[in-house]
Structures are given as structure tokens and as C-alpha cells.
Amino acid sequence: MSYEYEDELERMKHRKRPTRKRESDFINRHQEEFEERKIRRAKALRKKRKKKKIMRLTILAVLLIVVFAGFFIFRRLHDDGYWTIAVFGVDSRDGNLEENALSDVEMICNIDRATGEITLVSVYRDTYLKIDSDGTYHKINEAYFKGGHKQAVAALEENLDLKFDNYATFNWKAVADAINILGGIDLEISDAEFAYINSFITETVNSTGIGSHQLEHAGMNHLDGVQAVAYARLRLMDTDFNRTARQRKVISLAMEKAKNASFSELNNILMAVLPQISTDLGIDDLIPLAKNVNKYQIVETTGFPFSRETKKIGRMDCVIPTTLESNVVQLHQLLFGDETYQAPSSVKAISQKIGEDSGLTEPGENAPEANTGGGRVPSSTQPAAPETEPETEPTEESTETEETTVEETIEPNEETEEEDSEDSDEEKETIGPGSHLSPSRESYGESDEERPGRHPGNSSETTAPSRGEETETSRPATESSRPASENSAPFGHENQNGGNQNSDQTASGGGQSGGPASQGPSAEISAEDGENGPGVS
């Protein structure tokens, strides 16, 4: 048995040896092919896994974008909260919307996202507040002049304890373009407003380059964009408080007109206005607003501060909140319905400083709401028509009286009747009070260094003299000291209810000649006619 086992074992070993040799030879011959096949298979697996990973990441990114976009749009349209926007309007002839631009409009636009109700609050530009982080106190519009929208927004937030979501700065041309696209607005013009609006129309044509025509009568009028802007800028017959009321009235009427506009018209407004304004609002913010414009309605418009006094601080005529703390409490109650709001310590500190500077430390009663349609009609002693020679030649007796009581007086007009008759046709182009008089510096109640937007060596404000206007070197600066019966222009007269607002004019706002009776027939005005238009602030 053992022999058989050993013999069989040998035979098996002998049989396996060639087999192993053949397998080894096969592997050796095809080793490179096997290695290449393994490499190709590994690469294919890695590529497949990479594609799957990229696909998963792409799908995840798309889902995230859709979710966030949907959440953003939903929050904009349906969020229960408030959307607070700081709105600034600047008088910029060169298109500058930042530093060194004079801010005529400072407004809080507060939108209730749930109901679409809008509250507009004008912050009076002469309000005495803290304007920078260095602790400087000045008129609030000085903040925009010094640091553009960033400093202006920061100043409003600090003084009023607000947090603005967005801001928008526009010039008057953007407003005129928008109202023109809407087809104009209808409003009532009072006799006092009519006495001044045509000269403002002429000046607005000159500054915007948009053609328009003068109005023919007081009462109900259909105003185009230029005429609506001129109306919003009126204040010579009353105060800056009333001017802000006119501004809010124009915005309200334009808003109502926009509700009846087609989406294409609203889109045209966006395309025309957006390049002319400075804002952090994007087209994605504005298109949903345009689509849902009927949802929004202006429910409240007013001015801030509610309780106020007008007083000189240094040589500045300012609006003093009495007190800032109590006014800020009322503001938050109006904007957000927060009846439990209490002013923080930062607002209290600013309020205390304003009280120390002004001497007004106790809360006062709210001032009557400023309205439109009022104001003083120019004196009936003014000329009845442009062709009539103005009665500017003083008698010897009146001249002697003025010389004894006033250091500087208005020199008599030495133009001959022949020169007046030659210029009578030209004067028709500039109709309205104050087309040839320049404002006196004393009427501002402050020096050039103290006026908002005026600094030594700064020439951002210029006067565009009209026909027959004398320069300041040839005209004394105390025209406003003349008796009312002899002063042919109402410019510079102070009003008891905020008279500093009327006197704080920019140098471009000259006095007007000719009263309501001097309004001639409607005259077409173009930008090319504008070299001699009256300067109006």
C-alpha cells in the first residue's frame, strides 16, 4: 500500500508541475495587459464617482438657490414687519448725488409689509441735530453735504433711534421724468402759489433741461413733471414747513397715478429713473413693488419734529425739537405703533445737548400741521403787468428818510423808459415775482460759513442772474430792511410760524418781480431759453 501511495503521490506532483508552469507563463505573457485593464477600470470608477458627486452638488446648489430666493421674495411680500427707507432729494445741477450736494428733501418712508400701508415723515432740513460721530451739531442737511448718504443715514439713525433697510437719493430731473411718464398730476394752485410758480417753472426747465410751459391761472391745474417739481419747491410765500407738505402731496398724487398705470409704464419709469438715482435697492426689489403697486397706499404724511421752535444758534436759523427725546417717542409710536417705546440713553444725551445749546429744555406742544394752498400774496403795490414800468424811482423825501435810518439802501433804478420798453418783450419770458432781484445775505440770518452747504472757498452754490439783475457788488445787501410798501419783492420776509425757513434761502433764490397780475399768457419754455431764468432755491 505504501508503494502505491508514494507512486500515486509522485505522479500527482509530476502532473501539477507543468500546469503551474503553464499558468505562470500565461500570466507573464499577459501581465502588462492585466495591469492596463486594472488601471482603466480604476479610472472609470473614479470618473463615475466624480460625476455623481458633481451632480449631487449641483442639485444641492440649485435647491439652495431656489429656497433662498423663495424665502427672500416671500419675506419681501408677506413678512409681518416694516420696511424703512431713507429718501433724500438733492438740488444737483451736475448730477452729483453724494458729498457736496445740497439735500432739500430728507424723508422717512416706512412700509408695513403686511398691510402695504405707507407712512411718510419729512425731517425738516434745518432741524438742529448731531450730524457726525465727532459730536458736531448743525442743521441735519449738513450731514449729507459733508458725507453723502452714508453720513446722512447714520445721523438719522443715531438721532431718531431708527434702523434703515435701504436708502434712495434722487434729483429733481428724475422726479420730473417719472411724473411725465405717468402723464402728470392734477392739483389745486392757490393765488399765493400761482404768484411764484411760473418763475420756479422757468428755473426748473433750466436746471433739468426738460421743456415745459408756464401756468395761466390759479385753481385746478394739470401739471407735467417740471411744473410738479416747481410746485414741490415753492416756499417763498410761506415756510419750509409748508414746502415739505407740498412735496408729500406731489408724492401722494404720483402714487395714486401709478396705481392706474400699466406695467409697461411702470417698467419705463424704472428704466428712466434708476440710472439717475443713487440707491442700494436692486431691480429685484423694485419689480415686485411695481407688480403689486395697488397693494400699497399712503395713509399718513407729516413733518418732524412735531413739537418745535425756531431759534438762532450762533448765526444759524434752526428748527429746535422740544425736546428731541419726546419727539422721538412720538415718531416711534407713529411709525411702528409702539406705545411702550422709551428713548435710549444715546437719544437722551443728544436731546440734553440740544437743550443746552438752545435753552429749550422742556417738552412743548405739537405745532399745527403745515398745509398747502396758503401763503402771502405779493403786495398790490407791485407792477400790474410786465410792460408797466416798475415804481422803483424813490422820491427825494423817501430817499432822505432811508439814508437817516438805514446804513445801506437800494440804489434807484437808473434805466431809462426807453430801455424798459426795449426789454419789456424779453421780460415776458421770465414771469413771476423776483425775476430780477438777488437775495440779501442778511436775509439768511447767517454768514456764508454757517449756511448749510456753504463753506469758505466753496463755490457749489451759484447765482444765475436774470435780465436786469444787479450784482451783489453794485447792490447793497440790506434790501430786506426796506419798508414793505417800498420793497418790490417778498423775498426774505420772515414768517412768525417758522420765518427762518423763509429766510434760509440758497443764493440761487433771488427775489421775484411782478405779482400775480404780472402773469402773462402761457409761454413755452425750453432749456435753451434758460441762461437768464431766475435762480430759485
Summary of the structure (lengths in Angstrom):
residues: 537
radius of gyration: 36.9
end to end distance: 132.1
largest distance: 167.2
contacts: 1713
relative contact order: 0.12
helix: 46%
strand: 14%
